Amino acid sequence: MFDLRTPRVISALVLREMSTTYGRSAAGYLWAVAEPVAGIAILTAAFSFMLRDPPIGNSFALFYATGLLPFLMYMGVSGKVSQAIQFSRPLLSYPRLTFLDAVFARFLLNAITQLVVAFSVLGALLLAQDTRPVIDFGAIFLSFAMALSFAFGIGALNCLLFAFLPSWQMIWAVMNRPSFLISGIFFTYDSMPAVVQKFLWFNPLIHVIGQMRKGVYPTYSGVYVTPWYVFLCAAIPAVAGIFFLRRYHKKILNEM
């Protein structure tokens, strides 16, 4: 049965997260915007000297934005959700607060933050273009939905693993580093050799970024993009993480 107290609890946790993470002024949100802007600027400056044209379109900034924005959305949200228990540890002894409240509150705030940042940066870049691009907002929303669902799934599972295996946090950080290079931020899946494509296809972020570029570039087919695969990769760890968090929440609390 739905508990009417749950929305109030999550709202309170969201407000606490906002004041703790971003501060009480708008200046605290500047870094959330500065990170993707700086990343796009660095990539644009670096690759524009080495390449005559970007792999798609005629704007290096827009091409790298379509890769970096969904990637940072996944990284930012999954990282925050992964640390939900550690962040809310002082409050978990209260009977009205559950692990699920902490997880959903962190996901909700950071998902909204990343969406606002992504649309703001992408909108500014599109307005700066000389031509009027044909945008498929449905495809863009689907890309963000894929990124957020995958972020929640990985975050929920890591939230469990971080609590039981503290060393997993360092192991995961090392394992996750190559994702920046193999997720399609700098290249397109189609430009890779067939033997490389066979391995890249299993990376869900390749599909997320490919879906984003389908929404921004009308001529980009992205036939390899398979949304159901990403949602499946999100659902399996999400269900496992939430199930075992609910099952062993008392043991986790006692061992923290």
URGI-V351491 format. One record per residue. RES is the residue in one small letter. D_CENTER is the distance of its C-alpha to the mean C-alpha in Angstrom with 1 decimal. Layout:
res->RES d_center->D_CENTER
res->RES d_center->D_CENTER
This chain:
res->m d_center->30.6
res->f d_center->28.1
res->d d_center->28.6
res->l d_center->29.0
res->r d_center->28.2
res->t d_center->24.6
res->p d_center->23.3
res->r d_center->25.3
res->v d_center->24.0
res->i d_center->20.4
res->s d_center->21.3
res->a d_center->23.1
res->l d_center->20.3
res->v d_center->17.9
res->l d_center->20.8
res->r d_center->21.2
res->e d_center->17.6
res->m d_center->18.0
res->s d_center->21.3
res->t d_center->20.4
res->t d_center->17.2
res->y d_center->17.9
res->g d_center->21.7
res->r d_center->24.1
res->s d_center->24.1
res->a d_center->22.0
res->a d_center->22.2
res->g d_center->19.7
res->y d_center->16.9
res->l d_center->18.2
res->w d_center->16.1
res->a d_center->12.8
res->v d_center->14.4
res->a d_center->16.3
res->e d_center->13.7
res->p d_center->12.4
res->v d_center->16.1
res->a d_center->17.5
res->g d_center->15.4
res->i d_center->16.4
res->a d_center->20.0
res->i d_center->20.4
res->l d_center->19.4
res->t d_center->21.6
res->a d_center->24.4
res->a d_center->24.3
res->f d_center->24.2
res->s d_center->26.4
res->f d_center->29.2
res->m d_center->28.9
res->l d_center->28.3
res->r d_center->30.3
res->d d_center->27.7
res->p d_center->24.0
res->p d_center->23.4
res->i d_center->23.0
res->g d_center->24.6
res->n d_center->26.3
res->s d_center->23.7
res->f d_center->22.0
res->a d_center->19.8
res->l d_center->18.6
res->f d_center->18.0
res->y d_center->15.9
res->a d_center->14.0
res->t d_center->13.1
res->g d_center->11.7
res->l d_center->10.2
res->l d_center->8.5
res->p d_center->6.1
res->f d_center->5.9
res->l d_center->5.5
res->m d_center->3.0
res->y d_center->1.4
res->m d_center->4.6
res->g d_center->5.4
res->v d_center->4.9
res->s d_center->6.0
res->g d_center->8.5
res->k d_center->9.8
res->v d_center->10.3
res->s d_center->11.9
res->q d_center->14.4
res->a d_center->15.3
res->i d_center->18.7
res->q d_center->19.5
res->f d_center->18.7
res->s d_center->20.8
res->r d_center->23.4
res->p d_center->26.3
res->l d_center->25.8
res->l d_center->25.5
res->s d_center->29.3
res->y d_center->29.7
res->p d_center->30.5
res->r d_center->28.7
res->l d_center->25.3
res->t d_center->23.6
res->f d_center->20.7
res->l d_center->19.1
res->d d_center->19.6
res->a d_center->17.8
res->v d_center->14.8
res->f d_center->14.6
res->a d_center->15.4
res->r d_center->12.6
res->f d_center->10.0
res->l d_center->12.0
res->l d_center->12.5
res->n d_center->9.1
res->a d_center->7.8
res->i d_center->11.0
res->t d_center->10.9
res->q d_center->7.8
res->l d_center->9.6
res->v d_center->12.8
res->v d_center->12.0
res->a d_center->10.7
res->f d_center->13.8
res->s d_center->16.0
res->v d_center->15.5
res->l d_center->15.6
res->g d_center->18.5
res->a d_center->20.3
res->l d_center->20.2
res->l d_center->21.4
res->l d_center->24.2
res->a d_center->25.2
res->q d_center->25.9
res->d d_center->29.6
res->t d_center->29.4
res->r d_center->27.9
res->p d_center->25.0
res->v d_center->24.9
res->i d_center->21.4
res->d d_center->20.4
res->f d_center->18.3
res->g d_center->18.1
res->a d_center->16.5
res->i d_center->13.9
res->f d_center->13.2
res->l d_center->13.1
res->s d_center->10.5
res->f d_center->8.1
res->a d_center->9.5
res->m d_center->8.9
res->a d_center->5.1
res->l d_center->5.3
res->s d_center->8.3
res->f d_center->7.4
res->a d_center->5.0
res->f d_center->8.2
res->g d_center->10.5
res->i d_center->9.8
res->g d_center->9.7
res->a d_center->12.9
res->l d_center->14.6
res->n d_center->14.1
res->c d_center->15.3
res->l d_center->18.4
res->l d_center->18.9
res->f d_center->18.5
res->a d_center->21.2
res->f d_center->23.6
res->l d_center->23.1
res->p d_center->22.4
res->s d_center->22.7
res->w d_center->19.7
res->q d_center->17.5
res->m d_center->19.2
res->i d_center->19.4
res->w d_center->15.7
res->a d_center->15.1
res->v d_center->17.7
res->m d_center->16.5
res->n d_center->13.0
res->r d_center->14.5
res->p d_center->15.7
res->s d_center->12.3
res->f d_center->12.4
res->l d_center->15.7
res->i d_center->15.5
res->s d_center->12.5
res->g d_center->14.6
res->i d_center->13.7
res->f d_center->17.5
res->f d_center->19.1
res->t d_center->19.2
res->y d_center->19.6
res->d d_center->23.0
res->s d_center->24.3
res->m d_center->24.1
res->p d_center->27.1
res->a d_center->27.4
res->v d_center->27.5
res->v d_center->24.2
res->q d_center->22.6
res->k d_center->23.7
res->f d_center->21.4
res->l d_center->18.5
res->w d_center->18.4
res->f d_center->17.3
res->n d_center->14.0
res->p d_center->11.6
res->l d_center->9.5
res->i d_center->12.9
res->h d_center->13.1
res->v d_center->9.9
res->i d_center->11.1
res->g d_center->14.6
res->q d_center->14.1
res->m d_center->13.0
res->r d_center->16.1
res->k d_center->18.2
res->g d_center->17.6
res->v d_center->18.6
res->y d_center->21.3
res->p d_center->23.9
res->t d_center->25.6
res->y d_center->22.7
res->s d_center->23.2
res->g d_center->20.4
res->v d_center->22.5
res->y d_center->20.6
res->v d_center->17.4
res->t d_center->17.5
res->p d_center->15.2
res->w d_center->17.1
res->y d_center->16.3
res->v d_center->12.5
res->f d_center->13.3
res->l d_center->15.9
res->c d_center->13.7
res->a d_center->11.6
res->a d_center->14.9
res->i d_center->16.8
res->p d_center->15.0
res->a d_center->14.3
res->v d_center->18.0
res->a d_center->19.2
res->g d_center->17.3
res->i d_center->18.5
res->f d_center->21.9
res->f d_center->22.7
res->l d_center->21.5
res->r d_center->23.9
res->r d_center->26.6
res->y d_center->26.6
res->h d_center->25.5
res->k d_center->29.0
res->k d_center->29.2
res->i d_center->26.0
res->l d_center->27.3
res->n d_center->30.6
res->e d_center->29.4
res->m d_center->27.1
